[in-house]
């Protein structure tokens, strides 16, 4: 494989490429969906292919192939070169790449249970246990959908600069969506969890998953709607993570920053409370879905601090944006698979811990809300965001009160970050997926935080 890849790269370089890379992959995937205890779909897929990027005359060309033979790789590489050469004369700003060290390495994941060694019948049985646990939790549960995926990739990256990296990637993911109904009230909740190995279901047994998500549904059926308007709040680790990802993380991706995000021109400036430090890291322990050794450009994984004590100190870069902004790449170039070119994507995006206990975060609030778990969220380049909340409680005189349902929060990212008063000691991490033209597994998290006001939507 090594000789074949470098032979193709040498040929395309001799034809005029200033840079080229081949990302060859062998993928082994299992996808399962259950609804109301019935198996709706099972997909077992073994895929082989390669992504080829070629830089010529200041422009990118990209081609993909399902074959790893030398002839087909050469054909695909030549096609990418022609695309780049054709586009080159019309680009306004020729692409340049920040320099990186040449790397030769082989990386294997250390997992307790490789999902390829688990029979599909066992995988289905565990999902049926989730389904059974949800319906058995409460008669008001009316619908349960469980989706599962395990994705294993053996990837080889070779570049004309001489890097050659063999890297294994593995994701085991479970998603449960539950709805309930009582006295004319409908409620729903989601639960998303994952690990790098099939030990996921040892660490989080199906019955535990079922109880966790079903409890959120029945809690909403018994809850009241919140008061709308600006309210003080304690935001739980689950929502803090999605806020770090959706509201701040995307506008810290340098390609979006350069496209005019709310952070354009703000590097080195104070944009948040001094209580706020946020980072994106590839170096969290293995439970982080964004934990990687090398990104898809061969840049080593690292920790990138985005906000330090309220000051914007960094952005997430690939080699191209790093060159544009005269800085170093941060190892954030990631691709869904060989069908896609790498984009700047988050890894594990988190608030830094503070020094407050959960009780201390609550105690200064006479009336407000504890926002425990999110339903979904989105953000815009101008910094505005909306996050749906599926589990929340009133805070009354510093104590947790009645549960509330149908809550949501919205606002402007920078204004909300200025309102952060304190960060807790605890830490939670959410496993999930992010869409940016292609889906990518990632994690987000942090401690619970207290904000002096945030816009609550409800009754």
C-alpha positions in Angstrom: 0.0 0.0 0.0 2.7 2.5 0.9 4.6 2.0 -2.3 1.4 2.3 -4.3 0.3 5.5 -2.7 3.7 7.3 -3.0 4.0 6.1 -6.6 0.7 7.8 -7.4 1.7 11.0 -5.5 5.0 11.2 -7.3 3.2 10.9 -10.7 0.7 13.7 -9.9 3.5 15.9 -8.5 5.5 15.4 -11.7 2.5 16.5 -13.7 2.4 19.9 -11.9 0.8 19.5 -8.5 2.3 21.7 -5.8 0.8 19.4 -3.1 -1.3 16.2 -3.0 -2.6 13.7 -0.5 -4.3 10.4 -0.6 -6.6 9.3 2.3 -7.3 5.6 1.8 -9.9 3.8 4.0 -11.4 0.4 4.7 -14.6 0.9 6.6 -16.7 -1.7 8.5 -20.1 -0.3 9.5 -23.2 -1.6 11.3 -26.4 0.4 11.4 -29.6 -0.8 13.2 -33.0 0.9 13.8 -35.7 -0.4 16.1 -39.2 1.1 16.4 -41.7 -0.1 18.9 -39.7 -3.2 19.5 -39.6 -4.2 15.8 -36.3 -4.2 13.8 -36.9 -1.7 11.0 -33.5 -1.8 9.3 -30.1 -3.6 9.6 -27.3 -2.5 7.4 -23.9 -4.3 7.4 -21.4 -2.5 5.1 -17.8 -3.1 4.2 -16.4 -0.2 2.1 -13.1 0.5 0.5 -12.1 3.8 -1.1 -9.8 6.8 -1.2 -10.1 10.6 -1.1 -7.5 12.4 -3.2 -6.9 16.2 -2.9 -4.5 18.0 -5.2 -3.4 21.6 -5.0 -2.3 23.1 -8.3 -2.1 26.7 -9.6 -3.4 27.9 -6.2 -6.7 25.8 -6.3 -7.9 22.6 -4.9 -9.1 19.6 -6.9 -10.8 16.7 -5.2 -11.7 13.2 -6.4 -12.9 10.0 -4.7 -12.7 6.4 -5.8 -14.0 3.1 -4.5 -10.9 1.3 -5.7 -7.4 1.1 -4.2 -5.7 -0.3 -7.3 -2.8 1.8 -8.6 -4.5 2.3 -12.0 -7.7 3.7 -10.4 -5.9 5.8 -7.9 -3.8 7.3 -10.7 -7.0 8.0 -12.7 -8.6 9.7 -9.7 -5.5 11.7 -8.9 -5.2 12.9 -12.5 -8.9 13.9 -12.5 -8.3 16.0 -9.3 -5.3 17.6 -10.8 -7.3 18.7 -13.9 -10.0 20.2 -11.7 -7.4 22.2 -9.8 -5.6 23.4 -12.9 -8.9 24.4 -14.5 -10.0 26.4 -11.4 -6.6 27.9 -10.7 -6.7 30.9 -13.1 -10.1 32.1 -11.6 -9.3 32.0 -7.9 -9.1 35.4 -6.2 -6.7 34.2 -3.5 -4.4 31.3 -4.3 -4.5 28.6 -1.6 -1.4 28.3 0.6 -0.7 25.7 3.3 0.9 26.3 6.7 4.0 24.2 7.1 3.8 21.0 9.2 6.3 18.4 10.3 6.6 15.2 8.2 5.1 12.3 10.2 5.4 8.6 9.8 3.3 6.7 12.4 0.9 3.9 13.0 -1.9 4.3 15.6 -4.2 1.6 17.0 -7.1 2.2 19.4 -7.0 0.4 22.7 -10.7 -0.8 23.2 -12.0 -3.5 25.4 -14.5 -4.8 22.9 -14.1 -4.4 19.2 -17.7 -4.1 17.7 -16.6 -6.2 14.7 -16.2 -9.1 17.1 -19.8 -8.7 18.5 -22.5 -10.7 16.7 -25.3 -8.6 15.2 -27.8 -10.6 17.2 -26.2 -9.4 20.5 -26.4 -5.8 19.2 -30.1 -6.2 18.4 -30.7 -7.8 21.8 -29.2 -4.8 23.6 -31.4 -2.4 21.6 -34.5 -4.5 22.4 -33.5 -4.3 26.1 -33.5 -0.5 25.8 -37.0 -0.6 24.1 -38.4 -3.0 26.8 -37.0 -0.8 29.6 -38.7 2.3 28.2 -42.1 0.7 27.8 -41.8 -1.0 31.2 -40.9 2.3 32.9 -44.3 3.9 32.7 -47.6 3.1 30.9 -47.7 6.7 29.6 -44.7 5.9 27.3 -46.3 5.5 23.8 -43.4 5.3 21.3 -39.8 4.3 21.4 -37.2 4.5 18.6 -33.7 3.2 19.1 -30.9 3.8 16.5 -27.5 2.3 16.7 -24.3 2.5 14.7 -20.7 1.2 15.0 -18.2 2.5 12.5 -14.7 1.2 12.2 -12.1 2.7 9.9 -8.6 1.7 9.0 -7.2 4.8 7.4 -3.9 5.5 5.6 -2.9 9.1 4.8 0.0 9.7 2.5 1.2 13.2 1.3 3.7 14.5 -1.3 5.5 16.1 1.7 6.4 12.5 2.9 3.9 12.0 5.7 2.6 8.4 6.0 0.1 7.8 8.9 -1.9 4.6 9.5 -4.7 5.3 12.0 -7.6 3.4 13.3 -10.9 5.1 14.1 -13.8 3.6 15.9 -17.2 4.9 17.1 -20.1 3.0 18.9 -23.2 5.2 19.1 -26.7 4.8 20.5 -29.6 7.2 20.1 -33.0 6.7 21.8 -36.1 8.8 21.2 -39.1 8.4 23.5 -42.5 10.0 23.5 -45.3 9.9 26.1 -48.8 11.1 26.5 -51.1 11.9 29.5 -54.2 14.0 29.9 -53.8 15.5 26.4 -50.1 16.5 27.1 -47.5 15.1 24.7 -43.8 15.0 25.7 -40.7 13.6 24.2 -37.0 13.2 25.1 -33.8 12.0 23.5 -30.8 10.2 24.8 -27.5 10.0 22.9 -24.4 8.2 24.1 -21.3 6.6 22.7 -17.9 5.2 23.2 -14.9 4.1 21.0 -15.6 0.4 21.7 -18.6 -1.9 22.4 -17.9 -1.6 26.1 -20.4 1.2 25.8 -23.1 -1.2 26.9 -21.1 -2.4 29.9 -20.5 1.1 31.0 -24.1 2.2 30.3 -26.4 -0.9 30.4 -29.5 -0.8 28.2 -31.7 -0.6 31.3 -29.9 2.5 32.6 -30.3 4.2 29.2 -34.0 3.4 29.2 -34.6 4.7 32.7 -32.7 7.9 32.1 -34.6 8.9 28.9 -38.0 7.6 30.2 -37.7 9.6 33.4 -37.2 12.8 31.3 -40.5 12.1 29.4 -42.6 11.3 32.5 -41.2 14.3 34.3 -42.4 16.6 31.5 -45.8 15.1 31.5 -46.1 16.2 35.2 -44.4 19.5 34.8 -45.6 23.1 34.4 -44.5 25.5 31.7 -41.9 28.1 32.6 -42.3 31.9 32.8 -41.1 33.6 29.6 -38.5 36.4 29.7 -35.1 37.1 31.0 -34.4 34.9 34.1 -31.3 33.9 36.1 -30.4 30.3 35.5 -28.0 27.5 36.3 -27.2 25.7 33.1 -26.3 22.0 33.5 -23.3 20.2 32.0 -25.4 18.7 29.1 -26.6 22.1 27.9 -23.3 23.9 28.7 -21.7 21.5 26.2 -24.2 22.1 23.4 -23.8 25.9 24.1 -20.1 25.7 23.8 -20.5 23.7 20.6 -23.4 25.4 18.8 -23.2 29.0 20.1 -19.5 29.5 20.3 -17.7 26.6 18.6 -18.9 27.1 15.1 -18.1 30.8 15.0 -14.6 29.8 16.2 -14.0 27.6 13.2 -11.6 29.8 11.2 -13.2 29.2 7.8 -16.5 30.5 9.2 -14.8 33.3 11.1 -13.2 34.4 7.8 -16.6 34.2 6.2 -17.8 37.0 8.6 -18.8 35.3 11.8 -19.5 37.4 15.0 -15.8 36.9 16.0 -14.3 38.5 12.9 -11.6 40.9 14.1 -12.0 40.1 17.8 -8.8 38.0 18.5 -7.1 39.3 21.6 -10.2 41.2 22.7 -12.4 40.5 25.8 -15.7 38.9 24.6 -16.9 37.2 27.7 -16.9 37.3 31.5 -13.5 36.6 33.1 -15.1 33.5 34.5 -15.2 31.9 31.0 -12.5 29.7 29.6 -13.5 27.5 26.6 -11.3 25.1 24.7 -11.5 22.5 21.9 -9.3 19.5 22.5 -8.3 16.2 20.8 -6.6 15.1 24.0 -9.4 14.3 26.4 -9.5 10.6 27.6 -10.8 8.1 25.1 -14.4 8.6 26.1 -14.4 11.9 24.1 -15.8 11.3 20.6 -13.4 14.0 19.3 -10.3 12.4 20.8 -7.9 11.8 17.9 -4.2 11.3 17.5 -3.9 13.0 14.0 -6.5 14.9 12.0 -7.2 14.2 8.3 -4.3 16.4 7.2 -1.8 14.6 9.3 -1.6 17.4 12.0 -1.2 16.0 15.5 -4.2 16.3 17.8 -3.8 19.1 20.5 -5.7 21.3 22.9 -6.7 24.7 21.4 -7.9 27.3 23.9 -10.5 29.5 22.3 -11.4 31.9 25.2 -9.1 32.4 28.2 -10.5 34.3 31.2 -13.0 36.1 28.9 -10.5 36.9 26.1 -10.7 35.4 22.6 -7.2 33.9 22.2 -7.6 31.3 19.5 -9.5 29.8 16.6 -9.7 26.3 15.1 -7.6 25.9 11.9 -6.8 23.7 9.1 -3.5 24.2 7.1 -5.2 26.6 4.7 -6.7 29.0 7.2 -3.6 28.9 9.4 -1.6 30.1 6.4 -4.2 32.9 5.8 -4.0 34.1 9.4 -0.2 33.5 9.8 -0.6 31.0 12.6 -0.2 27.2 13.2 -2.8 24.6 12.2 -4.7 23.2 15.3 -5.5 19.6 14.1 -9.2 20.4 13.3 -9.3 19.1 9.7 -11.7 16.2 9.7 -13.7 14.3 7.0 -16.8 12.1 7.4 -15.2 9.4 5.2 -13.4 9.0 1.9 -16.2 10.5 0.0 -15.6 14.0 1.5 -12.7 16.5 1.7 -11.7 17.5 5.2 -13.2 20.6 6.8 -12.5 22.5 10.0 -14.5 20.6 12.6 -14.7 20.6 16.3 -13.4 17.7 18.4 -14.2 17.9 22.2 -15.4 21.5 22.9 -15.8 22.4 26.5 -16.1 25.0 29.2 -13.2 24.8 31.8 -14.2 23.9 35.3 -14.6 26.5 38.1 -14.5 26.1 41.9 -18.2 26.2 42.9 -20.3 23.3 44.2 -23.7 22.8 42.6 -25.4 24.0 45.8 -23.3 27.2 45.7 -24.4 27.9 42.1 -28.0 27.7 43.2 -27.9 29.5 46.5 -27.9 33.2 45.2 -31.0 32.7 43.0 -34.3 33.7 44.6 -36.2 32.6 41.5 -34.9 31.2 38.3 -34.3 27.9 36.4 -32.0 25.0 36.4 -31.7 23.9 32.8 -30.6 20.2 32.9 -30.7 18.6 29.4 -31.1 19.8 25.9 -33.3 18.6 23.1 -31.5 20.2 20.2 -29.9 23.5 19.2 -28.6 25.7 16.4 -26.6 28.9 16.0 -25.9 31.5 13.3 -22.8 33.2 12.1 -24.0 36.5 13.7 -23.8 34.8 17.1 -27.5 34.2 17.7 -28.6 30.8 19.1 -31.6 28.8 20.1 -31.5 25.7 22.3 -34.4 23.5 23.1 -34.5 22.1 26.7 -36.1 18.8 27.5 -35.4 18.7 31.3 -35.5 21.7 33.6 -36.6 22.8 37.1 -37.5 26.0 38.9 -35.0 27.4 41.4 -36.8 28.9 44.4 -34.8 30.6 47.2 -31.6 28.7 46.3 -33.3 25.3 46.1 -34.5 23.1 43.2 -38.3 23.3 42.8 -40.9 22.0 40.4 -40.0 20.5 37.0 -40.9 22.5 33.9 -41.5 21.5 30.3 -41.3 23.0 26.8 -38.6 25.4 27.8 -36.1 26.9 25.5 -33.3 29.4 25.6 -32.2 31.9 23.0 -30.0 35.0 22.7 -26.7 36.3 21.5 -23.6 34.2 22.3 -21.4 37.1 23.3 -24.0 38.8 25.5 -24.7 35.4 27.2 -21.0 34.8 27.8 -20.7 38.2 29.5 -23.5 37.1 31.9 -21.6 34.1 33.2 -21.2 34.6 37.0 -19.7 31.3 38.2 -18.6 27.8 37.0 -19.0 24.6 38.9 -16.5 21.9 39.9 -18.4 19.0 38.2 -17.8 18.0 34.6 -20.0 16.2 32.1 -19.4 15.2 28.5 -22.0 14.8 25.8 -21.5 12.4 22.8 -23.1 13.5 19.6 -22.9 14.3 15.9 -22.5 17.6 14.1 -23.6 18.5 10.6 -21.6 20.9 8.4 -22.1 19.6 4.9 -21.1 16.2 6.3 -21.8 14.4 9.6 -19.0 14.1 12.2 -18.9 12.5 15.7 -17.8 14.9 18.4 -18.2 15.6 22.1 -19.0 18.8 24.1 -19.2 19.5 27.8 -18.1 21.3 30.8 -19.3 22.1 34.3 -22.7 23.6 35.3 -22.5 27.4 35.1 -24.6 30.3 36.6 -25.7 33.1 34.3 -27.3 36.3 35.8 -29.9 36.3 33.0 -30.9 34.4 29.8 -34.0 34.5 27.7 -36.3 31.7 28.6 -39.1 30.7 26.2 -42.3 29.0 27.5 -45.8 29.9 28.5 
